[in-house]
Amino acid sequence: MPVAKVTSKGQITLPKEVRDSIGISPGEEVEFQKEENGYLLKKKVRRSPFDRFVGYLKEKKGKSPDKIIEELRGK
């Protein structure tokens, strides 16, 4: 089992084995999820800017593209 030592500043260096197994690189963020017996370390998944708007757009009501074209053509 990999082990890390806590520095006087409260920092740790994740062992290479751990970094490699969850696929994290320098500069990436990790999350600590509270569990019953401690914490679970997880790689933070970044959402793309597109993903943020997918749910937003589903809630918006409006005219369909076909309806807009019909109106523009005067039908």
C-alpha positions in Angstrom: 0.0 0.0 0.0 1.5 3.4 -1.0 2.2 5.8 1.8 2.8 9.6 1.9 4.2 11.8 4.6 2.5 15.1 5.6 4.9 18.1 5.7 4.8 20.8 8.3 2.7 22.9 5.9 0.1 20.1 5.7 1.2 19.0 2.2 1.8 15.6 0.8 3.3 14.2 -2.4 1.2 11.6 -3.9 3.2 8.5 -4.7 3.9 7.9 -8.5 2.0 4.7 -8.3 -1.2 6.5 -7.1 -0.8 9.4 -9.6 -0.4 6.9 -12.5 -3.3 4.7 -11.4 -5.8 7.6 -11.3 -4.2 9.4 -14.3 -3.3 12.7 -12.8 -0.5 15.0 -14.0 1.1 18.1 -12.4 -1.3 21.0 -12.1 -4.5 18.8 -12.2 -6.9 18.9 -9.3 -8.1 16.0 -7.1 -11.2 15.8 -4.9 -11.5 14.4 -1.4 -14.9 12.7 -0.9 -15.9 12.0 2.8 -16.6 8.4 3.4 -17.6 6.5 6.5 -14.1 5.3 7.3 -12.1 8.3 5.9 -11.7 10.1 2.6 -11.7 8.9 -1.0 -9.2 10.6 -3.4 -10.7 11.2 -6.8 -9.4 12.9 -10.0 -11.5 16.1 -10.5 -13.3 15.8 -13.8 -13.5 19.0 -15.7 -16.6 19.7 -17.6 -16.2 21.2 -21.0 -17.8 24.6 -21.6 -20.3 22.9 -24.0 -21.4 20.5 -21.2 -22.4 23.4 -19.0 -25.0 24.6 -21.6 -26.5 21.3 -22.6 -28.9 21.2 -19.6 -29.5 24.9 -19.8 -30.7 24.7 -23.4 -33.0 21.8 -22.7 -35.0 24.1 -20.4 -35.5 26.9 -22.9 -38.6 26.8 -24.9 -38.8 28.4 -28.3 -39.6 27.9 -31.9 -38.2 25.0 -33.9 -35.8 25.8 -36.7 -38.5 24.6 -39.2 -41.1 27.0 -37.7 -38.6 29.9 -37.9 -37.8 29.1 -41.6 -41.6 29.0 -42.4 -42.1 32.4 -40.8 -39.2 33.9 -42.7 -40.6 32.5 -46.0 -44.0 33.9 -45.2 -45.8 30.6 -45.0 
